[in-house]
Amino acid sequence: MALHQPVLLAEALQELGVRPDGRYLDCTFGRGGHARAILARLGPQGRLYALDRDPEAFAAARELQAAEARFVAAQAPFSALASFARAWGVAGALDGVLMDLGVSSPQLDDPRRGFGFRQDGPLDMRMDPDSGESAAAWIARVGLDELVRVLRDYGEEPHAGRIARAIVRERAHAPIATTGRLAAIVAGAVPGRCRHHPATRTFQAIRIQVNRELEELESGLEQALEVLSPGGRLVVISFHSIEDRIVKRFLRRHAQGEAPPRRLPVTGATTAGRLRIIGGLVRPSAQECQHNPRARSARLRVAERRR
Ligand SMILES: C[S@@+](CC[C@H](N)C(=O)[O-])C[C@H]1O[C@@H](n2cnc3c(N)ncnc32)[C@H](O)[C@@H]1O
């Protein structure tokens, strides 16, 4: 089975504060690196629930489920989180929810999935290939302005205009159906040399768009708050600044709470929100980054649901 090295594993477990009899939800099973470590800390009464929208991740979760009575998994996106928690009878009763965002190594490294540009493959990029539109289909129909917006907003690509125009020009000759062709078009459109492969930001942007990753994250965070028990912990690991900004703003918004109505005789106070932020941003150690280069951009944030 293809492997994924879990990122910020010790830190995530510590922040979740796994109790032997606790109930936890891992929203991003992947290959179960975090999930297995949580299970190892659970006693016979403890339970772990897991989601992943990717069918191969779900197949790995099903294998674990067959061997582990304290574990239940479903193939589903974050936006279905609360409905699964209700079906499992744990809505409002979870002691911890973990989100380890982005893609796994098996997804990135398998050229058939179309996430990477290092090996050629079909331009797909869907975490769930049975749902939504592939990257190739989206690129074939997207308008120039929308393409520029996606490259700029989701890839933070400084050459968004040049790259988008090159894509639109090239797709008029032949459909852009492979990762290799897209990477070559981007490399040809970007001037000079850069530290990363010139297509890195474009691939990130299109992946975020195709999987509706930011909408999923916003929805997942709101639903995670609903399914946590009072005192339960939300732990989120993100891998780029756009995701981290969404997480940070969500935590702040729910930590601050609502301002009281103007007419009330309270000066400058806000009611406490539903979350308490725990600590600051957690980054991987130099040692972890050296051992696992994919950890380099990881950032972990934690909050606790107020009682
Ligand atoms: C970084 S990997 C998780 C790795 C996992 N923690 C491990 O140790 O093996 C992220 C996983 O989350 C899944 N995922 C990402 N966004 C999702 C979403 N909106 N809904 C459900 N699963 C999602 C991906 O399919 C991928 O398998």
Ligand as a Chemical Component Dictionary entry (heavy atoms), coordinates in Angstrom:
data_LIG
# 
_chem_comp.id                   LIG 
_chem_comp.type                 NON-POLYMER 
_chem_comp.pdbx_formal_charge   0 
_chem_comp.three_letter_code    LIG 
# 
loop_
_chem_comp_atom.comp_id 
_chem_comp_atom.atom_id 
_chem_comp_atom.alt_atom_id 
_chem_comp_atom.type_symbol 
_chem_comp_atom.charge 
_chem_comp_atom.model_Cartn_x 
_chem_comp_atom.model_Cartn_y 
_chem_comp_atom.model_Cartn_z 
_chem_comp_atom.pdbx_ordinal 
LIG C1  C1  C 0  -2.828  15.246 4.140 1  
LIG S1  S1  S 1  -3.878  13.913 3.799 2  
LIG C2  C2  C 0  -4.204  13.205 5.382 3  
LIG C3  C3  C 0  -3.184  12.237 5.823 4  
LIG C4  C4  C 0  -3.519  11.485 7.104 5  
LIG N1  N1  N 0  -3.613  12.380 8.233 6  
LIG C5  C5  C 0  -2.495  10.410 7.374 7  
LIG O1  O1  O 0  -1.744  10.527 8.355 8  
LIG O2  O2  O -1 -2.433  9.444  6.603 9  
LIG C6  C6  C 0  -5.410  14.692 3.458 10 
LIG C7  C7  C 0  -6.536  13.741 3.163 11 
LIG O3  O3  O 0  -7.729  14.483 3.328 12 
LIG C8  C8  C 0  -8.624  14.193 2.301 13 
LIG N2  N2  N 0  -9.447  15.386 2.111 14 
LIG C9  C9  C 0  -9.031  16.614 1.746 15 
LIG N3  N3  N 0  -10.070 17.456 1.684 16 
LIG C10 C10 C 0  -11.164 16.759 2.037 17 
LIG C11 C11 C 0  -12.544 17.083 2.185 18 
LIG N4  N4  N 0  -13.007 18.315 1.926 19 
LIG N5  N5  N 0  -13.383 16.124 2.602 20 
LIG C12 C12 C 0  -12.921 14.871 2.889 21 
LIG N6  N6  N 0  -11.637 14.497 2.739 22 
LIG C13 C13 C 0  -10.767 15.431 2.329 23 
LIG C14 C14 C 0  -7.762  13.863 1.108 24 
LIG O4  O4  O 0  -8.450  12.999 0.226 25 
LIG C15 C15 C 0  -6.556  13.186 1.756 26 
LIG O5  O5  O 0  -6.692  11.790 1.791 27 
# 
loop_
_chem_comp_bond.comp_id 
_chem_comp_bond.atom_id_1 
_chem_comp_bond.atom_id_2 
_chem_comp_bond.value_order 
_chem_comp_bond.pdbx_ordinal 
LIG C1  S1  SING 1  
LIG S1  C2  SING 2  
LIG S1  C6  SING 3  
LIG C2  C3  SING 4  
LIG C3  C4  SING 5  
LIG C4  N1  SING 6  
LIG C4  C5  SING 7  
LIG C5  O1  DOUB 8  
LIG C5  O2  SING 9  
LIG C6  C7  SING 10 
LIG C7  O3  SING 11 
LIG C7  C15 SING 12 
LIG O3  C8  SING 13 
LIG C8  N2  SING 14 
LIG C8  C14 SING 15 
LIG N2  C9  SING 16 
LIG N2  C13 SING 17 
LIG C9  N3  DOUB 18 
LIG N3  C10 SING 19 
LIG C10 C11 SING 20 
LIG C10 C13 DOUB 21 
LIG C11 N4  SING 22 
LIG C11 N5  DOUB 23 
LIG N5  C12 SING 24 
LIG C12 N6  DOUB 25 
LIG N6  C13 SING 26 
LIG C14 O4  SING 27 
LIG C14 C15 SING 28 
LIG C15 O5  SING 29 
# 
